[in-house]
Amino acid sequence: MQTEHVLRVGDARDLALPDDSVDLVVTSPPYPMIEMWDGQFAALDPAVGEALDAGDGDRAFDLMHAALDDAWAELARVLAPGGIACVNVGDATRTVGEFALYPNHVEIVRRLRERGLTQLPGVLWRKPVNRGTKFMGSGMLPPNAYPTLEHEHVLVLRNGGPRRLEPGADDRYEAAYFWEERNEWFSDLWTFNGTSQALAPDEETRERSGAYPLALPLRLVRMFSTRGDTVLDPFWGTGTTTLAAMLAARDSVGYELDATLVEAFDERITDLPARSRERARERLDRHRAFAAGRDDLSYEADHYDFAVMTRQERRVRLYAVESVETTDAGYRCAHAPVEF
């Protein structure tokens, strides 16, 4: 099996992709009203900087979201009927004139719904802040303290009704997840650290990109796509969504304005075949540990030496990256079934 991974230095507001050409979007845009992205939004619309300088937080918030509108229109255009869009975004707390929370997730949902997407239940991603000073505002004295913001949102939206997939297709059944994975992944609360990132770039690169941990897009790719699907990240950053697509044996396309981030991606895929095999082994070992000693697993897996809970899991088959080749468009990965 081979997968193709296209990387383009370009603008999310102008995707050179055909209509209805991607099956899944997994992305995290610049967060309005987070200071690290002020310059980027002001470059798109100088009125953003003027509003911030004037202490008008509400106007700055509206202008920043308006600057993303064309990107959301492009996302809706290229997403295939039944395709899923997963958008990771955090709300912002900031003092611009006065202290306030700016609900980025609400605004993005509104704008995507206006472009015809349907909101589905999403996920609250909790990122615990491990410090003793977990408060904001006046500290120990009421009434002017505020809860610490320790979560982000994974918004899930779909283009129309559910996808119509071929019954019994190998690509779909081999991409099944285990019963116990389903129970964890499809919970509406995920808790894992936001800075612990396997295959992470250097800290300076993370600061410029706001990268999310690999666990997040990898889980979403496995949940909402099947083999043969194309995954798009229009706000590519350090390429974590592409890395997830490689590990999950899906095709991918990424757009990123900063060419230096794209050029640095080679460092992220050093020894990827070995890392991929290790991840696959760990996933199989976790299921074996879950299955050990249970008497309620009714089916034997077709490709492995363990039992599974449901008929749909019987044909599950993990693939690992065998090799990564550079192409004119990006990368090509060869994948092989994991047999152990």
Backbone hydrogen bonds, N-H to C=O, Kabsch-Sander energy under -0.5 kcal/mol:
donor,donor_aa,acceptor,acceptor_aa,energy
3,T,333,C,-2.4
5,H,331,Y,-2.8
6,V,252,S,-2.6
7,L,329,A,-2.5
8,R,254,G,-2.6
10,G,8,R,-1.0
10,G,256,E,-0.8
14,D,11,D,-2.1
17,L,15,L,-1.9
20,D,77,R,-2.1
21,S,18,P,-1.0
21,S,78,V,-0.8
22,V,78,V,-2.4
23,D,230,T,-1.9
24,L,230,T,-1.7
25,V,84,I,-2.4
26,V,232,L,-2.2
27,T,86,C,-2.2
28,S,235,F,-0.5
34,I,31,Y,-1.6
35,E,33,M,-0.5
37,W,34,I,-2.2
38,D,35,E,-1.8
41,F,37,W,-2.2
42,A,38,D,-2.7
43,A,39,G,-1.9
44,L,40,Q,-1.3
45,D,41,F,-2.1
48,V,45,D,-2.4
49,G,45,D,-0.6
50,E,46,P,-1.7
51,A,47,A,-2.3
52,L,48,V,-2.3
53,D,49,G,-2.5
54,A,50,E,-1.7
55,G,52,L,-1.4
56,D,51,A,-2.7
57,G,55,G,-1.0
57,G,96,V,-0.8
60,A,56,D,-2.1
61,F,57,G,-2.6
62,D,58,D,-2.2
63,L,59,R,-2.6
64,M,60,A,-2.5
65,H,61,F,-2.0
66,A,62,D,-2.2
67,A,63,L,-1.7
68,L,64,M,-0.6
68,L,65,H,-1.0
69,D,66,A,-1.1
71,A,68,L,-0.6
72,W,68,L,-1.9
73,A,69,D,-2.3
74,E,70,D,-1.9
75,L,71,A,-2.3
76,A,72,W,-2.3
77,R,73,A,-1.7
78,V,74,E,-2.3
79,L,75,L,-1.5
80,A,22,V,-2.9
82,G,159,N,-4.1
83,G,80,A,-2.8
84,I,23,D,-1.6
85,A,157,L,-3.2
86,C,25,V,-3.5
87,V,85,A,-0.5
87,V,155,L,-2.2
88,N,27,T,-2.9
88,N,86,C,-0.6
89,V,87,V,-0.6
89,V,153,H,-2.5
92,A,102,Y,-2.1
94,R,100,A,-2.3
96,V,94,R,-0.8
96,V,98,E,-1.5
98,E,96,V,-1.4
100,A,94,R,-2.0
102,Y,92,A,-3.7
104,N,102,Y,-1.9
107,E,103,P,-1.7
108,I,104,N,-2.4
109,V,105,H,-2.1
110,R,106,V,-2.2
111,R,107,E,-2.1
112,L,108,I,-2.4
113,R,109,V,-2.6
114,E,110,R,-1.8
115,R,111,R,-0.6
115,R,112,L,-0.6
116,G,113,R,-1.9
117,L,112,L,-1.9
118,T,158,R,-3.0
120,L,156,V,-3.3
123,V,154,V,-2.1
124,L,188,D,-2.6
125,W,123,V,-0.7
125,W,152,E,-2.8
126,R,124,L,-0.8
126,R,190,W,-3.4
127,K,150,E,-3.6
130,N,128,P,-0.8
131,R,129,V,-1.7
134,K,132,G,-1.0
135,F,133,T,-2.0
136,M,146,Y,-1.4
138,S,144,N,-1.1
140,M,138,S,-0.6
141,L,138,S,-1.2
144,N,141,L,-0.5
146,Y,136,M,-3.0
150,E,148,T,-1.0
152,E,125,W,-2.6
153,H,89,V,-3.0
154,V,123,V,-2.9
155,L,87,V,-3.0
155,L,153,H,-0.7
156,V,120,L,-0.6
157,L,85,A,-2.5
158,R,118,T,-2.8
159,N,83,G,-2.5
160,G,158,R,-1.2
163,R,82,G,-0.5
165,L,163,R,-0.8
169,A,166,E,-1.6
173,Y,169,A,-2.3
174,E,170,D,-3.1
175,A,171,D,-0.7
176,A,173,Y,-1.3
182,R,178,F,-2.8
183,N,179,W,-1.8
184,E,180,E,-1.3
185,W,181,E,-3.6
186,F,182,R,-2.3
187,S,184,E,-1.2
190,W,124,L,-2.4
192,F,126,R,-1.2
197,Q,195,T,-1.0
198,A,196,S,-0.5
200,A,197,Q,-1.0
206,R,202,D,-2.0
207,E,203,E,-2.3
208,R,204,E,-1.5
209,S,205,T,-1.4
210,G,206,R,-2.9
211,A,206,R,-0.6
216,L,213,P,-1.6
218,L,214,L,-2.1
219,R,215,A,-1.6
220,L,216,L,-2.0
221,V,217,P,-2.8
222,R,218,L,-1.9
223,M,219,R,-2.0
224,F,220,L,-2.4
225,S,221,V,-0.9
227,R,171,D,-1.0
228,G,249,A,-0.5
229,D,226,T,-2.0
231,V,251,D,-2.3
232,L,24,L,-2.8
233,D,253,V,-2.3
236,W,255,Y,-2.7
239,G,236,W,-2.2
243,L,239,G,-2.4
244,A,240,T,-2.2
245,A,241,T,-2.4
246,M,242,T,-2.4
247,L,243,L,-2.2
248,A,244,A,-2.1
249,A,245,A,-0.5
249,A,246,M,-1.0
250,R,245,A,-2.7
251,D,229,D,-2.0
252,S,4,E,-2.3
253,V,231,V,-2.5
254,G,6,V,-2.4
255,Y,233,D,-2.2
256,E,8,R,-2.0
259,A,257,L,-0.9
261,L,258,D,-0.9
262,V,258,D,-1.2
263,E,259,A,-2.4
264,A,260,T,-1.3
265,F,262,V,-1.4
266,D,263,E,-0.6
267,E,264,A,-1.3
268,R,264,A,-0.5
268,R,265,F,-1.4
269,I,265,F,-0.8
269,I,266,D,-0.8
270,T,267,E,-0.7
272,L,269,I,-1.8
275,R,271,D,-2.2
276,S,272,L,-3.1
277,R,273,P,-2.3
278,E,274,A,-2.0
279,R,275,R,-2.3
280,A,276,S,-2.3
281,R,277,R,-2.5
282,E,278,E,-2.5
283,R,279,R,-2.1
284,L,280,A,-2.3
285,D,281,R,-2.7
286,R,282,E,-2.2
287,H,283,R,-1.7
288,R,284,L,-2.5
289,A,285,D,-2.5
290,F,286,R,-2.0
291,A,287,H,-2.7
292,A,288,R,-1.7
294,R,291,A,-2.0
298,S,296,D,-0.7
298,S,309,M,-0.5
299,Y,308,V,-1.9
301,A,306,F,-2.5
302,D,314,R,-3.3
303,H,314,R,-0.5
306,F,304,Y,-0.6
308,V,299,Y,-3.2
313,E,310,T,-1.0
314,R,311,R,-1.4
316,V,313,E,-1.9
317,R,174,E,-2.3
320,A,336,A,-2.6
322,E,334,A,-3.9
323,S,334,A,-1.3
325,E,332,R,-3.0
327,T,330,G,-1.9
331,Y,5,H,-2.3
332,R,325,E,-2.8
333,C,3,T,-2.5
334,A,323,S,-2.1
335,H,1,M,-3.4
336,A,320,A,-2.3
338,V,318,L,-3.4
339,E,337,P,-0.6
